[in-house]
Amino acid sequence: MPELPEVETVRRGLKPAMEGQSIARTEVRRPDLRWRFPDRMAERLSGVRVNNLRRRSKVLILDLDSRESLLVHLGMSGRMLIEGEMPGGFHLPQSAPGKHDHVIFNMESGTRITFNDPRRFGAMDLWPTFALDKHRFFRKLGPEPLSNNFNGPYLVERLQGKKAPIKAALLDQRIVCGLGNIYVCEALWRSGIAPTLPAGDVTEDRLEALIGHIRTTLEEAIEAGGSSLKDYRKADGELGYFQHSFAVYGREGEPCQRKGCAGSIDRIAQSGRSTFCCLTCQT
């Protein structure tokens, strides 16, 4: 599933084509994805202007001049692809809609934005902009990991007394939102923290360092366009490249890259997921 860097990369790719632009016509080519689409979605998304395009956790938010916001969750395989005329005179050829092109936004500028989702685990919803914090996507979310609200004192308080492994705690969207398996594995390796260590046992100094490594890992991944594993593509159809920088994820049996460490990368199971780490240098 795309994590924060992939969704942020898509947002940045879509912004020139959608923010400040009007949707001339929306085509809804099936009644549902993961859940049923909102009533009259095509009608409500035609003739409206996109005032702002932002992201919360792993969800794209398009604030419309109709006082509603379109929420887009990419799910496992969802992609938002740009075709046609682009600001600045660029042109991306348009193709005929395919079997898995489920929602098409025809912009007044001539750009076409297509939501493609072969597995149909993605979702879209329309919600009053002023009440977004009440939507089920956002009601229980913790702070953004790149925000000032995600800091040492906050994390110390939230993890105090927790016996769950630190990796599980970081994947808990109520503690910090947007993090997934890939970037938690990478940040824990950079921090030298064992993913199995009880969250409440991680010292304040180590948590402060961990926060810095989480931010650096996410920022580097965004700069690289995210990580392309299986279905993920950027909005222009190109691959992300951060997977070439993985230190641990998917590298089971390979030598640890930490200077002076003679260990190798292990894969262990945690809560039904694969965790990649070095059991020699992560303590």
C-alpha positions, 0 to 999 in steps of 0.5 A: 500500500502506498505510504506517506511519501508515495501519496505526497509525491502524487499530490505534488504531481497533481497540484499543477494540473488540478489546484486552481483549475475547474473540473469540466466533467467527471466520468464515474465508470462503476458504482463502487471501489472498496466502498460505494461511491457517494450519491450523484458523485459525477454530478457533484464533481462537474463544474466545480473548482479545486481550491486546494489540493492537500494530504492528510496521512495517506489520503488526498484531499481536494477542497472544492468551491462547492464547500465539499472536499473529495477524499481519495485513498489509493488503497493497494493499487490505486493510481492518479494519472495525468494525460493531455495538456499540462501547465507550461505547454507540456503534453502527455498523450491521452489513451482510450479509457482502460478496464481499470480506469474507474473515475476520470476527471476532465479538466477545463484546461484539457488535462485528463486525470484518471483514477486507475485501480486494478484491485479496487481497494481504493476509495473516494468520498465527498464530505463537507470541508468544514467537518473533515475531522469527523470523517472516518478517515481522520477521526482518530489520526495522530499528528503528521510525522513531518509536523511540529506536533510530532516531537519528543515530549509528545512521543514520550507521553504516548509511549509511556508504559507501552509493552507493544514493540516499538515498530507496532507503536509507530504503525499505530495511526493513532500515535503518528499517521502516515507511516507504513512498514517500509519507512518504519523498518528503514527509520528504526535501522537508521536509529539502531533501535530493535523493532522488537524493543517494547515501546515504553522502554525506548529512552527519551534520547533515543526517541528524539533521535528516532523522530529525526530519522523518521523525518529524514527517511520520509523527506529523502523518499519524497525527494526520490518520488517514493518507492515503486513496489508492485503497482505504485507510479507517480502521477506522470506514470514514472516510477519512484526511486527510493527503493534503490536506497533501502538499507534493510527493507527486502534485503534479507540475508544481505550484509548490514550497511552500517559501518563496522557492523558484521551482521546481515539483514534478518526478516522476522514476523511481527503482527503478520507483517515482515520486519526487516532489521539487523539483529546485530546492531539494532538493540 
